[in-house]
Amino acid sequence: MRDVGLLLKFRLAFTVVFSAAAGYMLGAPVFYLSEFLLLTLGGFAIVGSSNAFNQIWEIERDAVMERTKNRPLPAGRMKKAEAYAWAIGLGIAGTVSLGYLNVVTAAFGLLSLLLYVLVYTPMKAHSPWAVLIGAFPGAIPFLLGWVAVTGDFGVEAGTLFALQFIWQFPHFWAIAWVGYEDYARAGYYLLPTRQKDRTATFVSVVYTIWMILVSVLPAFGVTGTLTLSLPAAVVVLLLGADVFRCAWSHHRNPSDIAAKKLMFATIRYLPLVQITYVIDHTLA
């Protein structure tokens, strides 16, 4: 079961489900436990399926990286057939679970699975533009919760999507910087310039600024029913300022230590912003 958890990337799946749950709390006029369970279980299954297919595709490359060589498939502790069974079974179960909510939610869940497996995964070895493609399925969970409740993709869902979409760039580029040599062993060059230089760090700073701007859009009444009070907007700005400080520090001092600080700042940022949104919405 530990190997199954590694195959499905349980911790990553949990963070994705957290985003979907936050989107649900923002869009739901009334909390229904049955809907919430269908969303979280369906979202977890879709993410687990995506991760399993990803590891099946990348067995040989995972085997040469220190970070991934002990995963169950490259280490030989799990057969491909078993991994395929988990990947296919969870993909079907997740799509069906989301379909019980509405067709739009199931369509977005299936789209995220297909983009991640059929486009992002094979593209990683060929171009840093894979990060852009991977940001699309990575951004769907936050809006998924909203769509699960409303059945509609409007400006509110678009804002939630945009926030998580842009957030992924400084987050993943920090990871790609820290693991640059390990990724290079497998032929992955995922920084925007394909190498560790100040241009790459500057691009990360620019995306961080865009992330902060999108995060406070609800405070200006331009996102429909998704609103943000002034105190909540200040909290979101302060959280964004922490990420910007780390991104600028990484640009000034392009080191692995600075990149790790940026990575952890982005890890803190997203769930804390989502919690702030939900608390503000609940108190409104």
Sequence and secondary structure as in RCSB ss.txt:
>XXXX:A:sequence
MRDVGLLLKFRLAFTVVFSAAAGYMLGAPVFYLSEFLLLTLGGFAIVGSSNAFNQIWEIERDAVMERTKNRPLPA
GRMKKAEAYAWAIGLGIAGTVSLGYLNVVTAAFGLLSLLLYVLVYTPMKAHSPWAVLIGAFPGAIPFLLGWVAVT
GDFGVEAGTLFALQFIWQFPHFWAIAWVGYEDYARAGYYLLPTRQKDRTATFVSVVYTIWMILVSVLPAFGVTGT
LTLSLPAAVVVLLLGADVFRCAWSHHRNPSDIAAKKLMFATIRYLPLVQITYVIDHTLA
>XXXX:A:secstr
 HHHHHHHTHHHHHHHHHHHHHHHHHH SS  HHHHHHHHHHHHHHHHHHHHHHHHHTHHHHHH TTTTTSTTTT
TSS HHHHHHHHHHHHHHHHHHHHHH HHHHHHHHHHHHIIIIIIHHHTTT TTHHHHHHHHHHHHHHHHHHHHH
S   HHHHHHHHHHHHHHHHHHHHHHHHTHHHHHHTT   STTSSSSHHHHHHHHHHHHHHHHHHTGGGGT STT
    HHHHHHHHHHHHHHHHHHHHHHHS  HHHHHHHHHHHHHHHHHHHHHHHHHHHH 
